[in-house]
Amino acid sequence: MNITPKITKTGNSAGVILPKAVLAHLGDEVGETLTLVVTPRGIELSVGDPDFDEQMAVAREVMARRKRALRELAK
C-alpha cells in the first residue's frame, strides 16, 4: 500500500486525512486514538493500546508520589 496523504491546515494546527483503506488496515474508526512513534526510518502510526495507556497512567502516578526516592536512585 503506497498512499501519499496531504497535510492540511486545521485551525492553528496541521492534520493529515487518512483514507478509508488506511483506517481499515489499522482496524480503527473515526474518533479513535492512534499512537505515533518517531523511528529512525520515519514515523510509525499504530492503534492505541488501552492496556499500555492504563499502565502508563499508573506509572506516572507512582513516579509523581515517589519523586524524591526516584531522584536519589538516579544518582
VMD Tcl script that builds the backbone (N, CA, C; Angstrom):
set m [mol new atoms 225]
animate dup $m
set s [atomselect $m all]
$s set {name element resname resid chain x y z} {
  {N N MET 1 A 0.853 -1.169 0.000}
  {CA C MET 1 A 0.000 0.000 0.000}
  {C C MET 1 A 0.899 1.231 0.000}
  {N N ASN 2 A 0.785 2.055 -1.018}
  {CA C ASN 2 A 1.565 3.279 -1.124}
  {C C ASN 2 A 0.603 4.448 -1.274}
  {N N ILE 3 A 0.350 5.140 -0.168}
  {CA C ILE 3 A -0.594 6.257 -0.153}
  {C C ILE 3 A 0.166 7.506 0.276}
  {N N THR 4 A -0.093 8.613 -0.386}
  {CA C THR 4 A 0.575 9.865 -0.050}
  {C C THR 4 A -0.456 10.881 0.434}
  {N N PRO 5 A -0.754 10.860 1.739}
  {CA C PRO 5 A -1.719 11.824 2.264}
  {C C PRO 5 A -1.125 13.229 2.272}
  {N N LYS 6 A -2.001 14.204 2.271}
  {CA C LYS 6 A -1.595 15.601 2.228}
  {C C LYS 6 A -1.804 16.239 3.599}
  {N N ILE 7 A -0.882 17.104 4.006}
  {CA C ILE 7 A -1.001 17.829 5.265}
  {C C ILE 7 A -1.903 19.038 5.019}
  {N N THR 8 A -2.934 19.179 5.863}
  {CA C THR 8 A -3.873 20.294 5.719}
  {C C THR 8 A -3.875 21.138 6.987}
  {N N LYS 9 A -4.276 22.382 6.851}
  {CA C LYS 9 A -4.358 23.284 7.992}
  {C C LYS 9 A -5.696 23.073 8.690}
  {N N THR 10 A -5.634 22.922 10.022}
  {CA C THR 10 A -6.825 22.760 10.840}
  {C C THR 10 A -6.714 23.733 11.998}
  {N N GLY 11 A -7.328 24.897 11.874}
  {CA C GLY 11 A -7.192 25.929 12.905}
  {C C GLY 11 A -5.752 26.393 12.973}
  {N N ASN 12 A -5.158 26.344 14.169}
  {CA C ASN 12 A -3.750 26.724 14.346}
  {C C ASN 12 A -2.819 25.520 14.226}
  {N N SER 13 A -3.384 24.356 13.920}
  {CA C SER 13 A -2.598 23.122 13.825}
  {C C SER 13 A -2.591 22.609 12.401}
  {N N ALA 14 A -2.006 21.442 12.233}
  {CA C ALA 14 A -1.998 20.770 10.938}
  {C C ALA 14 A -2.559 19.371 11.126}
  {N N GLY 15 A -3.136 18.824 10.074}
  {CA C GLY 15 A -3.711 17.495 10.153}
  {C C GLY 15 A -3.453 16.710 8.890}
  {N N VAL 16 A -3.571 15.410 8.993}
  {CA C VAL 16 A -3.423 14.520 7.854}
  {C C VAL 16 A -4.718 13.729 7.734}
  {N N ILE 17 A -5.282 13.692 6.545}
  {CA C ILE 17 A -6.501 12.943 6.305}
  {C C ILE 17 A -6.109 11.528 5.883}
  {N N LEU 18 A -6.608 10.546 6.641}
  {CA C LEU 18 A -6.295 9.152 6.343}
  {C C LEU 18 A -7.409 8.554 5.487}
  {N N PRO 19 A -7.056 7.969 4.363}
  {CA C PRO 19 A -8.070 7.327 3.521}
  {C C PRO 19 A -8.704 6.123 4.225}
  {N N LYS 20 A -9.875 5.722 3.755}
  {CA C LYS 20 A -10.590 4.587 4.347}
  {C C LYS 20 A -9.741 3.323 4.352}
  {N N ALA 21 A -8.933 3.115 3.317}
  {CA C ALA 21 A -8.099 1.923 3.239}
  {C C ALA 21 A -7.089 1.878 4.390}
  {N N VAL 22 A -6.562 3.022 4.770}
  {CA C VAL 22 A -5.595 3.072 5.865}
  {C C VAL 22 A -6.302 2.778 7.184}
  {N N LEU 23 A -7.479 3.380 7.394}
  {CA C LEU 23 A -8.236 3.109 8.612}
  {C C LEU 23 A -8.608 1.634 8.708}
  {N N ALA 24 A -8.997 1.058 7.582}
  {CA C ALA 24 A -9.343 -0.365 7.568}
  {C C ALA 24 A -8.120 -1.211 7.913}
  {N N HIS 25 A -6.954 -0.833 7.400}
  {CA C HIS 25 A -5.718 -1.572 7.684}
  {C C HIS 25 A -5.362 -1.476 9.170}
  {N N LEU 26 A -5.563 -0.291 9.758}
  {CA C LEU 26 A -5.284 -0.100 11.170}
  {C C LEU 26 A -6.325 -0.798 12.045}
  {N N GLY 27 A -7.505 -1.037 11.476}
  {CA C GLY 27 A -8.589 -1.630 12.258}
  {C C GLY 27 A -9.180 -0.620 13.217}
  {N N ASP 28 A -9.161 0.632 12.842}
  {CA C ASP 28 A -9.622 1.718 13.692}
  {C C ASP 28 A -10.771 2.453 13.026}
  {N N GLU 29 A -11.427 3.314 13.787}
  {CA C GLU 29 A -12.538 4.095 13.272}
  {C C GLU 29 A -12.297 5.567 13.558}
  {N N VAL 30 A -13.103 6.402 12.935}
  {CA C VAL 30 A -13.019 7.842 13.163}
  {C C VAL 30 A -13.292 8.128 14.635}
  {N N GLY 31 A -12.465 8.951 15.246}
  {CA C GLY 31 A -12.630 9.308 16.648}
  {C C GLY 31 A -11.773 8.491 17.599}
  {N N GLU 32 A -11.180 7.409 17.125}
  {CA C GLU 32 A -10.323 6.578 17.969}
  {C C GLU 32 A -8.945 7.231 18.107}
  {N N THR 33 A -8.188 6.777 19.089}
  {CA C THR 33 A -6.859 7.318 19.351}
  {C C THR 33 A -5.801 6.463 18.673}
  {N N LEU 34 A -4.843 7.130 18.044}
  {CA C LEU 34 A -3.708 6.449 17.419}
  {C C LEU 34 A -2.442 6.814 18.174}
  {N N THR 35 A -1.449 5.954 18.078}
  {CA C THR 35 A -0.150 6.203 18.678}
  {C C THR 35 A 0.838 6.505 17.563}
  {N N LEU 36 A 1.593 7.586 17.726}
  {CA C LEU 36 A 2.580 7.995 16.740}
  {C C LEU 36 A 3.953 7.898 17.390}
  {N N VAL 37 A 4.868 7.141 16.774}
  {CA C VAL 37 A 6.220 6.952 17.304}
  {C C VAL 37 A 7.218 7.345 16.230}
  {N N VAL 38 A 8.176 8.186 16.596}
  {CA C VAL 38 A 9.239 8.570 15.668}
  {C C VAL 38 A 10.307 7.493 15.714}
  {N N THR 39 A 10.655 6.942 14.563}
  {CA C THR 39 A 11.662 5.890 14.457}
  {C C THR 39 A 12.785 6.389 13.545}
  {N N PRO 40 A 13.910 5.695 13.504}
  {CA C PRO 40 A 14.996 6.112 12.608}
  {C C PRO 40 A 14.578 6.138 11.129}
  {N N ARG 41 A 13.600 5.317 10.770}
  {CA C ARG 41 A 13.163 5.261 9.369}
  {C C ARG 41 A 12.036 6.236 9.047}
  {N N GLY 42 A 11.456 6.873 10.063}
  {CA C GLY 42 A 10.343 7.791 9.828}
  {C C GLY 42 A 9.388 7.782 10.994}
  {N N ILE 43 A 8.099 7.716 10.695}
  {CA C ILE 43 A 7.073 7.749 11.722}
  {C C ILE 43 A 6.234 6.485 11.633}
  {N N GLU 44 A 5.977 5.877 12.775}
  {CA C GLU 44 A 5.137 4.686 12.844}
  {C C GLU 44 A 3.809 5.084 13.478}
  {N N LEU 45 A 2.736 4.755 12.816}
  {CA C LEU 45 A 1.392 5.072 13.278}
  {C C LEU 45 A 0.679 3.766 13.579}
  {N N SER 46 A 0.173 3.629 14.802}
  {CA C SER 46 A -0.499 2.387 15.169}
  {C C SER 46 A -1.699 2.683 16.060}
  {N N VAL 47 A -2.535 1.683 16.206}
  {CA C VAL 47 A -3.717 1.796 17.047}
  {C C VAL 47 A -3.271 1.862 18.496}
  {N N GLY 48 A -3.894 2.740 19.279}
  {CA C GLY 48 A -3.556 2.852 20.686}
  {C C GLY 48 A -3.871 1.579 21.437}
  {N N ASP 49 A -3.056 1.247 22.423}
  {CA C ASP 49 A -3.238 0.049 23.227}
  {C C ASP 49 A -3.807 0.460 24.581}
  {N N PRO 50 A -5.073 0.153 24.874}
  {CA C PRO 50 A -5.680 0.580 26.142}
  {C C PRO 50 A -4.929 0.056 27.365}
  {N N ASP 51 A -4.395 -1.173 27.297}
  {CA C ASP 51 A -3.648 -1.717 28.429}
  {C C ASP 51 A -2.392 -0.903 28.691}
  {N N PHE 52 A -1.687 -0.543 27.635}
  {CA C PHE 52 A -0.466 0.245 27.780}
  {C C PHE 52 A -0.792 1.620 28.349}
  {N N ASP 53 A -1.854 2.243 27.856}
  {CA C ASP 53 A -2.240 3.565 28.352}
  {C C ASP 53 A -2.566 3.515 29.845}
  {N N GLU 54 A -3.243 2.458 30.267}
  {CA C GLU 54 A -3.583 2.303 31.682}
  {C C GLU 54 A -2.319 2.095 32.517}
  {N N GLN 55 A -1.391 1.278 32.016}
  {CA C GLN 55 A -0.139 1.032 32.731}
  {C C GLN 55 A 0.675 2.319 32.854}
  {N N MET 56 A 0.698 3.120 31.802}
  {CA C MET 56 A 1.446 4.385 31.847}
  {C C MET 56 A 0.822 5.361 32.840}
  {N N ALA 57 A -0.493 5.380 32.942}
  {CA C ALA 57 A -1.166 6.252 33.911}
  {C C ALA 57 A -0.777 5.857 35.332}
  {N N VAL 58 A -0.728 4.564 35.612}
  {CA C VAL 58 A -0.326 4.087 36.935}
  {C C VAL 58 A 1.137 4.429 37.185}
  {N N ALA 59 A 1.988 4.227 36.187}
  {CA C ALA 59 A 3.421 4.539 36.336}
  {C C ALA 59 A 3.631 6.022 36.618}
  {N N ARG 60 A 2.903 6.886 35.917}
  {CA C ARG 60 A 3.038 8.335 36.149}
  {C C ARG 60 A 2.612 8.705 37.568}
  {N N GLU 61 A 1.552 8.058 38.057}
  {CA C GLU 61 A 1.079 8.319 39.417}
  {C C GLU 61 A 2.135 7.914 40.442}
  {N N VAL 62 A 2.736 6.735 40.265}
  {CA C VAL 62 A 3.774 6.265 41.184}
  {C C VAL 62 A 4.990 7.186 41.116}
  {N N MET 63 A 5.392 7.583 39.917}
  {CA C MET 63 A 6.555 8.471 39.775}
  {C C MET 63 A 6.302 9.819 40.429}
  {N N ALA 64 A 5.063 10.316 40.357}
  {CA C ALA 64 A 4.744 11.593 40.991}
  {C C ALA 64 A 4.796 11.469 42.514}
  {N N ARG 65 A 4.320 10.338 43.057}
  {CA C ARG 65 A 4.315 10.135 44.512}
  {C C ARG 65 A 5.715 9.882 45.056}
  {N N ARG 66 A 6.547 9.223 44.300}
  {CA C ARG 66 A 7.882 8.809 44.765}
  {C C ARG 66 A 9.005 9.583 44.074}
  {N N LYS 67 A 8.739 10.843 43.778}
  {CA C LYS 67 A 9.695 11.661 43.029}
  {C C LYS 67 A 11.056 11.741 43.726}
  {N N ARG 68 A 11.051 11.984 45.048}
  {CA C ARG 68 A 12.327 12.119 45.766}
  {C C ARG 68 A 13.109 10.804 45.784}
  {N N ALA 69 A 12.420 9.702 46.023}
  {CA C ALA 69 A 13.104 8.406 46.044}
  {C C ALA 69 A 13.706 8.081 44.682}
  {N N LEU 70 A 12.962 8.350 43.628}
  {CA C LEU 70 A 13.476 8.091 42.283}
  {C C LEU 70 A 14.662 8.983 41.956}
  {N N ARG 71 A 14.630 10.224 42.431}
  {CA C ARG 71 A 15.749 11.132 42.198}
  {C C ARG 71 A 17.010 10.606 42.898}
  {N N GLU 72 A 16.858 10.085 44.134}
  {CA C GLU 72 A 18.001 9.515 44.843}
  {C C GLU 72 A 18.535 8.268 44.154}
  {N N LEU 73 A 17.635 7.431 43.659}
  {CA C LEU 73 A 18.068 6.221 42.961}
  {C C LEU 73 A 18.786 6.533 41.655}
  {N N ALA 74 A 18.477 7.664 41.053}
  {CA C ALA 74 A 19.093 8.023 39.780}
  {C C ALA 74 A 20.521 8.506 39.940}
  {N N LYS 75 A 20.946 8.818 41.170}
  {CA C LYS 75 A 22.311 9.330 41.390}
  {C C LYS 75 A 23.347 8.262 41.201}
}
mol reanalyze $m
mol bondsrecalc $m
mol representation Tube
mol addrep $m
